[in-house]
Amino acid sequence: MKVLVANRGEIAVRVIRACRELGYPTVAVYSEPDRAALHVLYADAAIAIGPAPSRESYLRIDRIIDAAQKTGADAIHPGYGFLAENAEFARACRDAGITFIGPSPESIDAMGSKTESRQRMKAAGVPVVPGLTEAVKSFDEIADFAKSAGFPIMIKASAGGGGKGMRLVERESDLRSSFERVTSEAQSFFGDGSVYAEKFVPQPRHIEVQILGDQHGNLVHLGERECTLQRRHQKVVEECPSPVVDAELRERLGAMAVKAAAAVNYYSAGTIECLMGPDREFYFLEMNTRLQVEHPVTEMVWGVDLVKEQLRVARGEKLTIRQEQLAPNGHAIECRIYAEDPARNFAPSPGLIRYLNLPQGPGVRNENGVYAGYTVPVFYDPMLSKLVCHAATRDEAIARMKRALTEYRVEGIDTTIPFFSSIMDNADFRAAKFDTGFIDRVLPTLDLQGNRASAGHVDAAIAAAAIMAFEETQRVQLPNDVDSAWRRAGRADAMRGRL
Ligand code: MV4
């Protein structure tokens, strides 16, 4: 199998590593500004697929299929984002006789619509958030639902997901304007204006279950991840296991996730996203039909290489792991390191990385997509790398993450590293007391300037560097390529301990 990786950055590097360990040659694809990106350097071959904008490169199905054919790749791994959950792309691979390293296009389609997936999950006996399972045909149907269910409710786009195209409605007087708003947003975001309504689950946690299936109908779960800490629907810290899930609840969540995946004949790696209320009732929210950003926390705790499993499953092999053999071990935490300045409201900070020191040592894993001397382009997601720490307990994993963050150095651009140091010190985070509003509540209380060098420090550093450079020019240079009697005598003295 020769694998083309239809992605960039750390996830492309991650997939290339798994391929190399299994002995499969790899092909990287790259846009113009990505010519010298890390994934291009690591792959066995690389092929250009177009200019900077993703629409003209990483999202071009025709160019990626063409690149696979030109380089003789017979399989494509989509990573996450870009074309990973695009059923049309999975079909284009199938039509071209190329193995898509992911689920079937039918599974992607079934889970791509919120209303269709809710219908299928309900039919399979998977708990969904109480509410409608069909898109409404008129405002009156929303008003009827609100009347019978009571406020607050959420209006969501049928074609939505990941926080786009949804609105909380707390009172009747806001209902019509919210309905119109979500309908028009859905039309412009997804080209599909259909919407439906759900009961609002207050103070939820976002808990998701990792599943893995083969093409022979075998499915296992690998427990849950705690993904509640988000900012603007972007996850910032993820953990495995969730500090609020015990073994009994894990078993129920896992059984639910396997049932959900089986209902759409799922194979490959996938994730069932759930909302969980403070009463620990959980509801299916949506399924991500791809490998996820935060998959390493599951890998470290469950001892399974999810990317290698995806590669084996794509070749038609049966899963070799059975549910009874799987057990969680310890605790893992992931911080997503972004080229953003947390002290300036997370403004993008692209540019040249002048110096990079990645943390190392016991239990530390870097999923890194950059290097010193690399220029972070403005065109793509600003995630540079993921720092993942594993230890025996949650407290030890937090201490290890704090230690690793102090070793982490990135010069030239701003990153979210200081923000994570503050989170790791936060008492509520340490006590695992948080819901989806946590990040917005703590942000104003954080001192993110602390790690930044003041103007005075920078001036002092420049003066010190200038003095050092001058002293270097004044140093007596001993010729080291000539042998001399003096030099021999000096060495002999030194060896006799006379100096
Ligand atoms: C909800 C909800 C409360 N009740 N649905 C946000 C992302 C999208 N996948 C679904 N989301 C939510 N749906 C009901 N019926 C609260 C959220 C939500 C949220 C969920 C998970 C993680 C962070 C969140 C932040 C705000 C809102």
Residues whose N, C-alpha, C, O or C-beta is under 5 A from the ligand:
A	BS01	MV4	V129 M154 G161 G162 G163 E198 K199 F200 V201 H206 C227 T228 Q230 T436
